[in-house]
Amino acid sequence: MNKSAYARAGVDIAAGQQATELMKESVRTTYGPEVLAGLGAFGGLYDVGKLKTMHAPVLVASTDGVGTKTKVASQLGQWGTVGQDIVNHCINDILVQGARPLFFLDYVASAQLNPEEIAMIVHGITIACREAGCALLGGETAEMPGVYQPGEFDLVGTIVGVVERDEIIDSSKIEPGDVILGLPSTGLHTNGYSLARQVLNDFDWKMPHPGLGCSIGEALLAVHRSYLPPVQKLREARIDIRGLAHITGGGIIDNLPRILPANLGAIIQRGIWPELPIFDLIQRQGNIPPEEMFHVFNMGLGMLVVVSPDQVSSAQTILPDEVYVVGEIVGGGTGVAIT
């Protein structure tokens, strides 16, 4: 059968339709009764009537991507985990202000659509959405030859959540002497992959690697952790969370100062939490200074929680073996010091 002119130009409409058919049942598993229109509609419809039970609901929104972690997925031919990554990354970004997710939208683009690969990516998105009680309300699957290189793809997500106005975590109560708790990461999450790919390029990513307990590929594709469950446990127990910092691009060095009031700094004490062997491998193989490692990677801490000293013990009881006392807030506006 002759190809259409559009297909000869590099865009296969039939492939897009096939991808939609493959993903639609998975997407619908994220719907609750509040979803009035989703996949296939020009715009998703979400009934916010239940927000009427809130005193002063505030919507919180964020958009992000998984960066060049997509290249790792392409190289290894493993597509499902990056879908979970983008949802959990966005959940964590709105979580730092106290919001819980309502709905999510995705954007997947490539030079040439492979329906099965796209469906696997979206299936990963639906797994994370279901775990968070978040609807995958809509999205876009784009075929863009000439914009993306053959065999590569881009993945972006947008999330909308809600928080009571008087429950917003705005960091205004942070003061000198407050304690910084660290929640462990599962690996690189979604940042630092350009550097990691460069320094690890000479290794076989599929073979088990001594010291990692898995292959390099498995370590690099470890799913970005969602911190919604542990943070919810702390809030339900009335722990006064004074600040939350999601450790993404820029590492601890850049992200922790984003929540600090003027004239305050932080000291992080290294050696208290497990930094994960993948970071040591990257540092040794690339001969990277420690300060740069903490400026690029999360170094084993995906979320930092600031609390008053008198609530540390309670937080540790609520999250046993899951939270580390990693530092403190200091006066003087000194930025972040790693000791």
C-alpha positions as a Python dict, from the first residue, in 0.01 Angstrom:
ca = {
    (1, 'M'): (0, 0, 0),
    (2, 'N'): (132, 343, -92),
    (3, 'K'): (221, 577, 190),
    (4, 'S'): (38, 903, 224),
    (5, 'A'): (225, 1225, 154),
    (6, 'Y'): (230, 1298, 529),
    (7, 'A'): (380, 955, 603),
    (8, 'R'): (646, 1011, 336),
    (9, 'A'): (726, 1339, 515),
    (10, 'G'): (789, 1140, 832),
    (11, 'V'): (460, 1159, 1023),
    (12, 'D'): (250, 842, 1053),
    (13, 'I'): (-102, 930, 1170),
    (14, 'A'): (-191, 561, 1195),
    (15, 'A'): (94, 504, 1441),
    (16, 'G'): (-40, 779, 1662),
    (17, 'Q'): (-386, 625, 1657),
    (18, 'Q'): (-241, 283, 1740),
    (19, 'A'): (-48, 429, 2033),
    (20, 'T'): (-370, 581, 2167),
    (21, 'E'): (-551, 248, 2139),
    (22, 'L'): (-270, 69, 2324),
    (23, 'M'): (-266, 315, 2613),
    (24, 'K'): (-633, 401, 2661),
    (25, 'E'): (-729, 118, 2899),
    (26, 'S'): (-428, 190, 3119),
    (27, 'V'): (-506, 562, 3126),
    (28, 'R'): (-867, 500, 3228),
    (29, 'T'): (-752, 309, 3536),
    (30, 'T'): (-644, 646, 3682),
    (31, 'Y'): (-992, 798, 3652),
    (32, 'G'): (-1225, 858, 3942),
    (33, 'P'): (-1580, 996, 3924),
    (34, 'E'): (-1439, 1351, 3914),
    (35, 'V'): (-1302, 1291, 3560),
    (36, 'L'): (-1579, 1394, 3322),
    (37, 'A'): (-1374, 1378, 3002),
    (38, 'G'): (-1021, 1251, 2951),
    (39, 'L'): (-838, 1061, 2678),
    (40, 'G'): (-969, 1152, 2334),
    (41, 'A'): (-1130, 1481, 2435),
    (42, 'F'): (-987, 1810, 2312),
    (43, 'G'): (-963, 1916, 2675),
    (44, 'G'): (-979, 1711, 2994),
    (45, 'L'): (-1271, 1786, 3225),
    (46, 'Y'): (-1219, 1754, 3600),
    (47, 'D'): (-1502, 1818, 3847),
    (48, 'V'): (-1362, 2029, 4132),
    (49, 'G'): (-1686, 2018, 4327),
    (50, 'K'): (-1520, 1822, 4606),
    (51, 'L'): (-1299, 2124, 4673),
    (52, 'K'): (-1609, 2296, 4811),
    (53, 'T'): (-1547, 2102, 5132),
    (54, 'M'): (-1217, 2287, 5170),
    (55, 'H'): (-1204, 2619, 5351),
    (56, 'A'): (-974, 2807, 5112),
    (57, 'P'): (-835, 2578, 4840),
    (58, 'V'): (-526, 2693, 4651),
    (59, 'L'): (-423, 2526, 4326),
    (60, 'V'): (-54, 2447, 4284),
    (61, 'A'): (89, 2364, 3940),
    (62, 'S'): (426, 2256, 3802),
    (63, 'T'): (579, 2142, 3474),
    (64, 'D'): (902, 1946, 3433),
    (65, 'G'): (1081, 1682, 3229),
    (66, 'V'): (1311, 1385, 3285),
    (67, 'G'): (1602, 1537, 3093),
    (68, 'T'): (1853, 1307, 2927),
    (69, 'K'): (1742, 1009, 3133),
    (70, 'T'): (1542, 944, 2816),
    (71, 'K'): (1872, 862, 2643),
    (72, 'V'): (1943, 593, 2903),
    (73, 'A'): (1598, 445, 2846),
    (74, 'S'): (1653, 448, 2469),
    (75, 'Q'): (1998, 295, 2494),
    (76, 'L'): (1872, 11, 2714),
    (77, 'G'): (1538, -31, 2538),
    (78, 'Q'): (1349, 8, 2867),
    (79, 'W'): (1064, 255, 2847),
    (80, 'G'): (830, 207, 3142),
    (81, 'T'): (1023, 353, 3433),
    (82, 'V'): (1068, 704, 3292),
    (83, 'G'): (690, 740, 3293),
    (84, 'Q'): (691, 687, 3668),
    (85, 'D'): (985, 927, 3698),
    (86, 'I'): (807, 1225, 3547),
    (87, 'V'): (494, 1184, 3760),
    (88, 'N'): (685, 1142, 4086),
    (89, 'H'): (915, 1435, 4005),
    (90, 'C'): (616, 1664, 3951),
    (91, 'I'): (440, 1532, 4263),
    (92, 'N'): (746, 1618, 4472),
    (93, 'D'): (769, 1966, 4323),
    (94, 'I'): (419, 2063, 4441),
    (95, 'L'): (453, 1862, 4761),
    (96, 'V'): (716, 2104, 4893),
    (97, 'Q'): (437, 2363, 4929),
    (98, 'G'): (205, 2112, 5091),
    (99, 'A'): (-10, 2024, 4790),
    (100, 'R'): (-157, 1687, 4704),
    (101, 'P'): (-201, 1601, 4334),
    (102, 'L'): (-532, 1621, 4151),
    (103, 'F'): (-448, 1552, 3786),
    (104, 'F'): (-155, 1512, 3549),
    (105, 'L'): (-94, 1574, 3178),
    (106, 'D'): (189, 1429, 2973),
    (107, 'Y'): (379, 1521, 2656),
    (108, 'V'): (571, 1252, 2467),
    (109, 'A'): (751, 1345, 2146),
    (110, 'S'): (985, 1163, 1911),
    (111, 'A'): (1117, 1166, 1556),
    (112, 'Q'): (911, 859, 1472),
    (113, 'L'): (635, 710, 1683),
    (114, 'N'): (671, 353, 1799),
    (115, 'P'): (325, 272, 1938),
    (116, 'E'): (446, -4, 2170),
    (117, 'E'): (720, 214, 2321),
    (118, 'I'): (485, 508, 2370),
    (119, 'A'): (231, 278, 2535),
    (120, 'M'): (498, 150, 2777),
    (121, 'I'): (596, 505, 2872),
    (122, 'V'): (233, 598, 2934),
    (123, 'H'): (176, 276, 3128),
    (124, 'G'): (453, 386, 3364),
    (125, 'I'): (281, 721, 3401),
    (126, 'T'): (-45, 549, 3495),
    (127, 'I'): (129, 334, 3759),
    (128, 'A'): (259, 643, 3939),
    (129, 'C'): (-70, 830, 3897),
    (130, 'R'): (-269, 546, 4051),
    (131, 'E'): (-28, 521, 4344),
    (132, 'A'): (-75, 894, 4411),
    (133, 'G'): (-452, 900, 4355),
    (134, 'C'): (-395, 1132, 4060),
    (135, 'A'): (-586, 1126, 3730),
    (136, 'L'): (-398, 1118, 3400),
    (137, 'L'): (-637, 1370, 3250),
    (138, 'G'): (-483, 1415, 2906),
    (139, 'G'): (-168, 1467, 2707),
    (140, 'E'): (-1, 1490, 2371),
    (141, 'T'): (186, 1237, 2160),
    (142, 'A'): (387, 1419, 1894),
    (143, 'E'): (581, 1287, 1597),
    (144, 'M'): (836, 1552, 1494),
    (145, 'P'): (1097, 1436, 1242),
    (146, 'G'): (1378, 1686, 1206),
    (147, 'V'): (1330, 1817, 1559),
    (148, 'Y'): (1422, 1497, 1744),
    (149, 'Q'): (1696, 1254, 1645),
    (150, 'P'): (1591, 906, 1527),
    (151, 'G'): (1553, 666, 1818),
    (152, 'E'): (1521, 943, 2079),
    (153, 'F'): (1222, 1091, 2259),
    (154, 'D'): (1127, 1366, 2500),
    (155, 'L'): (902, 1334, 2802),
    (156, 'V'): (743, 1624, 2991),
    (157, 'G'): (465, 1641, 3246),
    (158, 'T'): (236, 1899, 3404),
    (159, 'I'): (66, 1848, 3737),
    (160, 'V'): (-207, 2036, 3921),
    (161, 'G'): (-265, 1988, 4292),
    (162, 'V'): (-441, 2158, 4581),
    (163, 'V'): (-365, 2271, 4934),
    (164, 'E'): (-557, 2460, 5200),
    (165, 'R'): (-431, 2817, 5211),
    (166, 'D'): (-352, 2801, 5581),
    (167, 'E'): (-162, 2472, 5529),
    (168, 'I'): (79, 2600, 5263),
    (169, 'I'): (440, 2526, 5354),
    (170, 'D'): (607, 2859, 5279),
    (171, 'S'): (928, 2824, 5487),
    (172, 'S'): (860, 3152, 5668),
    (173, 'K'): (896, 2988, 6012),
    (174, 'I'): (1244, 2847, 5950),
    (175, 'E'): (1494, 2981, 6204),
    (176, 'P'): (1850, 2919, 6324),
    (177, 'G'): (1877, 2595, 6519),
    (178, 'D'): (1613, 2412, 6316),
    (179, 'V'): (1709, 2059, 6216),
    (180, 'I'): (1735, 1931, 5859),
    (181, 'L'): (1609, 1578, 5806),
    (182, 'G'): (1691, 1385, 5492),
    (183, 'L'): (1471, 1133, 5313),
    (184, 'P'): (1678, 892, 5101),
    (185, 'S'): (1668, 882, 4722),
    (186, 'T'): (1664, 572, 4504),
    (187, 'G'): (1945, 697, 4281),
    (188, 'L'): (1998, 989, 4043),
    (189, 'H'): (1621, 1039, 4012),
    (190, 'T'): (1594, 1268, 3704),
    (191, 'N'): (1902, 1491, 3725),
    (192, 'G'): (2271, 1475, 3636),
    (193, 'Y'): (2238, 1228, 3351),
    (194, 'S'): (2442, 1424, 3097),
    (195, 'L'): (2744, 1401, 3328),
    (196, 'A'): (2672, 1044, 3438),
    (197, 'R'): (2637, 920, 3079),
    (198, 'Q'): (2963, 1085, 2981),
    (199, 'V'): (3176, 942, 3261),
    (200, 'L'): (3019, 594, 3249),
    (201, 'N'): (3017, 563, 2872),
    (202, 'D'): (3300, 305, 2856),
    (203, 'F'): (3123, 53, 3081),
    (204, 'D'): (2882, -222, 2981),
    (205, 'W'): (2556, -94, 3125),
    (206, 'K'): (2378, -429, 3101),
    (207, 'M'): (2622, -649, 3293),
    (208, 'P'): (2617, -668, 3676),
    (209, 'H'): (2872, -423, 3814),
    (210, 'P'): (3082, -503, 4122),
    (211, 'G'): (2985, -283, 4412),
    (212, 'L'): (2648, -175, 4273),
    (213, 'G'): (2455, -493, 4337),
    (214, 'C'): (2302, -450, 3991),
    (215, 'S'): (2398, -331, 3643),
    (216, 'I'): (2483, 32, 3573),
    (217, 'G'): (2173, 52, 3356),
    (218, 'E'): (1951, -63, 3642),
    (219, 'A'): (2112, 188, 3879),
    (220, 'L'): (2064, 471, 3630),
    (221, 'L'): (1701, 381, 3560),
    (222, 'A'): (1600, 345, 3926),
    (223, 'V'): (1260, 513, 3958),
    (224, 'H'): (1246, 867, 4095),
    (225, 'R'): (1093, 827, 4439),
    (226, 'S'): (767, 995, 4535),
    (227, 'Y'): (784, 1153, 4880),
    (228, 'L'): (409, 1196, 4908),
    (229, 'P'): (357, 895, 5142),
    (230, 'P'): (625, 984, 5403),
    (231, 'V'): (539, 1354, 5403),
    (232, 'Q'): (170, 1270, 5445),
    (233, 'K'): (259, 1053, 5746),
    (234, 'L'): (448, 1342, 5904),
    (235, 'R'): (166, 1589, 5845),
    (236, 'E'): (-103, 1349, 5968),
    (237, 'A'): (99, 1312, 6288),
    (238, 'R'): (97, 1694, 6327),
    (239, 'I'): (469, 1732, 6271),
    (240, 'D'): (526, 2103, 6206),
    (241, 'I'): (713, 2091, 5876),
    (242, 'R'): (875, 2431, 5840),
    (243, 'G'): (1025, 2367, 5498),
    (244, 'L'): (1063, 2103, 5227),
    (245, 'A'): (1328, 2103, 4954),
    (246, 'H'): (1307, 1865, 4658),
    (247, 'I'): (1666, 1792, 4556),
    (248, 'T'): (1662, 1811, 4177),
    (249, 'G'): (1883, 1994, 3924),
    (250, 'G'): (2146, 2191, 4113),
    (251, 'G'): (2169, 1934, 4389),
    (252, 'I'): (2163, 2020, 4758),
    (253, 'I'): (2380, 2327, 4696),
    (254, 'D'): (2116, 2507, 4485),
    (255, 'N'): (1786, 2361, 4603),
    (256, 'L'): (1806, 2397, 4980),
    (257, 'P'): (1866, 2777, 4962),
    (258, 'R'): (1544, 2813, 4761),
    (259, 'I'): (1343, 2762, 5079),
    (260, 'L'): (1563, 2953, 5325),
    (261, 'P'): (1453, 3296, 5449),
    (262, 'A'): (1696, 3585, 5401),
    (263, 'N'): (2013, 3578, 5611),
    (264, 'L'): (1989, 3207, 5688),
    (265, 'G'): (2217, 2929, 5574),
    (266, 'A'): (2255, 2556, 5630),
    (267, 'I'): (2521, 2305, 5728),
    (268, 'I'): (2492, 1951, 5592),
    (269, 'Q'): (2702, 1684, 5763),
    (270, 'R'): (2819, 1422, 5518),
    (271, 'G'): (2855, 1057, 5620),
    (272, 'I'): (2527, 1026, 5810),
    (273, 'W'): (2317, 885, 5526),
    (274, 'P'): (2393, 621, 5259),
    (275, 'E'): (2509, 801, 4943),
    (276, 'L'): (2450, 496, 4719),
    (277, 'P'): (2739, 333, 4530),
    (278, 'I'): (2638, 477, 4190),
    (279, 'F'): (2747, 821, 4309),
    (280, 'D'): (3085, 693, 4423),
    (281, 'L'): (3135, 523, 4087),
    (282, 'I'): (3051, 842, 3898),
    (283, 'Q'): (3281, 1050, 4117),
    (284, 'R'): (3577, 813, 4088),
    (285, 'Q'): (3539, 745, 3717),
    (286, 'G'): (3499, 1113, 3632),
    (287, 'N'): (3748, 1243, 3892),
    (288, 'I'): (3479, 1488, 4002),
    (289, 'P'): (3536, 1712, 4308),
    (290, 'P'): (3297, 1649, 4600),
    (291, 'E'): (3156, 2002, 4582),
    (292, 'E'): (3058, 1950, 4219),
    (293, 'M'): (2893, 1618, 4301),
    (294, 'F'): (2671, 1797, 4554),
    (295, 'H'): (2597, 2065, 4295),
    (296, 'V'): (2487, 1816, 4028),
    (297, 'F'): (2339, 1514, 4206),
    (298, 'N'): (2109, 1452, 4503),
    (299, 'M'): (2385, 1234, 4656),
    (300, 'G'): (2133, 999, 4816),
    (301, 'L'): (1895, 1261, 4961),
    (302, 'G'): (1587, 1326, 4749),
    (303, 'M'): (1392, 1544, 4993),
    (304, 'L'): (1504, 1760, 5284),
    (305, 'V'): (1263, 1833, 5569),
    (306, 'V'): (1316, 2124, 5810),
    (307, 'V'): (1167, 2085, 6158),
    (308, 'S'): (1222, 2232, 6503),
    (309, 'P'): (1462, 2042, 6730),
    (310, 'D'): (1185, 1927, 6961),
    (311, 'Q'): (1012, 1738, 6679),
    (312, 'V'): (1306, 1536, 6554),
    (313, 'S'): (1243, 1237, 6780),
    (314, 'S'): (876, 1221, 6680),
    (315, 'A'): (965, 1235, 6310),
    (316, 'Q'): (1213, 952, 6354),
    (317, 'T'): (948, 744, 6532),
    (318, 'I'): (697, 805, 6252),
    (319, 'L'): (950, 718, 5980),
    (320, 'P'): (1182, 460, 6142),
    (321, 'D'): (1490, 372, 5935),
    (322, 'E'): (1371, 618, 5669),
    (323, 'V'): (1484, 957, 5791),
    (324, 'Y'): (1829, 1091, 5877),
    (325, 'V'): (1935, 1395, 6079),
    (326, 'V'): (2166, 1548, 5819),
    (327, 'G'): (2215, 1911, 5918),
    (328, 'E'): (2095, 2232, 6076),
    (329, 'I'): (1990, 2585, 5990),
    (330, 'V'): (2235, 2861, 6082),
    (331, 'G'): (2228, 3238, 6078),
    (332, 'G'): (2439, 3455, 5855),
    (333, 'G'): (2311, 3377, 5507),
    (334, 'T'): (2604, 3148, 5437),
    (335, 'G'): (2437, 2931, 5172),
    (336, 'V'): (2493, 2558, 5213),
    (337, 'A'): (2812, 2417, 5360),
    (338, 'I'): (2887, 2045, 5322),
    (339, 'T'): (3112, 1922, 5602),
}
